[in-house]
Amino acid sequence: MSVLTSTTETVHKDKQYLVQLDGLRFIAVTLVMIDHWLGEQNQLPLGYFGVNLFFVLSGFLITRILIQSKQADDRLQRSHGHSLRQFYIRRSIRIFPIYYLTLVVLAIVGFQAARENLVWFLTYTQNFWIIIHQTWFGALDHLWSLAVEEQYYIFFPFLVLFIPLRHLPRLLIGLIGIAFLLRIYLFATQAPWMVQFVFMPTCLDAFGFGGVLAYLLVFRRDQFARIVGNTGFLLAGLALYALNIYLMSTTTPARNVFTDVFDRFFTSLFCFFIIGKSVIGFGGPLKFILENPISNYLGRVSYGLYLFHNIVFNYYHTPPDFITVRAWNRILRELPFLVTSGAETTVKFLFFYVLTVVVATVSWFVIEKPINQLKDRFAY
């Protein structure tokens, strides 16, 4: 019996929905929050790991959707244009409304980064602005990753839907290779590190690893089970990732071949095994963490959490007179023992986390979920 039979415990009534992936979304966005909120107190690249986990997860889910849509087109003898249209409509319904609404509101209320660079954000080209200007947007820095994802969505569906599926493995491996070689070229030519960090083609190995995972799940289920069900492979992925982190931190200068070339590759490889294992289903404490109702809910609203968290607070960019910072300072004045007891950092993180969850919850129930229900009209 295949190891995949155990996934029945981790799947909702919708057999396409894997419960533990919501738990991974919760973990990914929480790592990003830790990175952006704790500043110098955190020395690990947690935010980078969280974003890469999102990229690999996107590559997995999008590739699986497109493969299954293409199979349905072939089975029903219809044009792949149907699946292409449904894909873009459904993506637009899920992503655009709250994104554009947030940017427009920020621009109207005078949020400087949004007002001055609104066209770049509206066209999902903010990562190009970063490359051109070699600087960041402040509290809207994190939106570069959304631009990368949207740019990936522009071309990748065409590749899957209009290239024979037998060529898909070579295509995905090619994307991984292109990204890796491009980062080598940029490093060798001493291009600014921001280029490899936010440029969509240099992120393709993350999406490619996710795509390989989806291909194995759909077409090579026994091989999928042997690979991701092997704890040794997961631990090997962790060891390679940890080794690269060590080499990153001990090699001079601070930006080196391990940070600029190998980091995304080994991070994505580790995420490949984490996501694959989640599809089969982690057991023990990890099963509880990934499947409990709180993790599942936070995973479902993770888009809102990611979108709003830097606006709620950013260690480097939020001014001291911002409403959320003033609220936190008021708490410290009322509860001075938080500082003397050493609990300030933990409580501060929880305070901003709860605020962000509240904002994301309002966004989910008032805007995102009602609009998201329109996707039912555009089923694959």
Secondary structure as UniProt FT lines:
FT   HELIX           3..10
FT   TURN            15..16
FT   HELIX           19..38
FT   HELIX           39..41
FT   HELIX           46..76
FT   HELIX           80..108
FT   TURN            109..110
FT   HELIX           112..116
FT   HELIX           118..122
FT   TURN            123..124
FT   HELIX           126..133
FT   TURN            139..140
FT   HELIX           141..143
FT   HELIX           144..162
FT   HELIX           165..167
FT   HELIX           168..188
FT   TURN            189..190
FT   HELIX           193..198
FT   HELIX           200..203
FT   HELIX           204..219
FT   HELIX           221..228
FT   HELIX           231..250
FT   HELIX           258..262
FT   HELIX           263..280
FT   HELIX           284..291
FT   HELIX           293..300
FT   HELIX           302..312
FT   TURN            315..317
FT   TURN            320..321
FT   HELIX           323..334
FT   HELIX           337..340
FT   TURN            341..342
FT   HELIX           344..363
FT   HELIX           364..368
FT   HELIX           369..372
FT   HELIX           373..378
//
